[in-house]
Amino acid sequence: MDIDMDIEIIHRARATPLAAHRRDIEWLVLGLALLGLFTAVGRLEGALVELAAARVDALGLPIARAGV
C-alpha cells in the first residue's frame, strides 16, 4: 500500500506547473549563470585594459586612446 501511495505522490509532483516547466527553468538558470560569467570576464578585461593604459601612460609612450 505504501508503494502505491508513493507512486501517486510522484505522479502528482510531476503534474505540477513547476515540474512542467523544469526544462525552461534549467535553461534560464544556465543562461543567467553564463551571463554572470561573461559579465565577470568583461569586467576583468576592462580592468586589465585600464591597467595596461596606466602603465603605457607611466612610461610616457605616445599612444592614441579612444575617447581622448
C-alpha positions in Angstrom: 0.0 0.0 0.0 2.8 2.4 0.7 4.3 1.9 -2.7 1.1 2.8 -4.4 0.9 6.0 -2.3 4.5 6.8 -3.2 3.8 6.4 -6.9 0.7 8.6 -6.6 2.7 11.3 -4.9 5.4 11.1 -7.6 2.7 11.4 -10.3 1.1 14.4 -8.6 4.5 16.1 -8.3 5.2 15.6 -12.0 1.9 17.1 -12.8 2.6 20.4 -11.0 3.1 23.5 -13.2 6.7 23.9 -11.8 7.6 20.4 -12.9 6.1 21.1 -16.4 8.5 24.0 -16.9 11.5 22.3 -15.3 13.5 22.3 -18.6 12.7 26.0 -19.2 13.8 26.8 -15.6 17.0 24.9 -16.1 17.8 26.8 -19.3 17.0 30.1 -17.6 19.3 29.3 -14.7 22.1 28.2 -17.1 21.6 31.4 -19.1 21.8 33.6 -16.0 25.0 31.8 -14.9 26.6 32.3 -18.3 25.6 36.0 -18.3 27.2 36.4 -14.9 30.3 34.6 -16.2 30.6 36.8 -19.2 30.0 39.9 -17.1 32.8 39.0 -14.8 35.1 38.3 -17.7 34.2 41.6 -19.3 34.9 43.5 -16.0 38.2 41.7 -15.7 39.1 42.5 -19.3 38.2 46.2 -18.7 40.4 46.3 -15.6 43.3 44.8 -17.4 42.9 47.3 -20.3 42.9 50.2 -17.7 46.0 48.7 -16.0 47.8 48.4 -19.4 46.8 52.0 -20.3 48.1 53.3 -16.9 51.4 51.5 -17.5 51.7 53.0 -21.0 50.9 56.5 -19.6 53.5 55.9 -16.9 56.1 55.1 -19.5 55.2 58.2 -21.5 54.7 56.4 -24.7 52.7 58.3 -27.4 49.6 56.2 -27.9 46.2 57.4 -29.0 43.4 56.4 -26.6 39.8 56.0 -27.6 37.6 58.9 -26.5 40.5 61.3 -25.9 
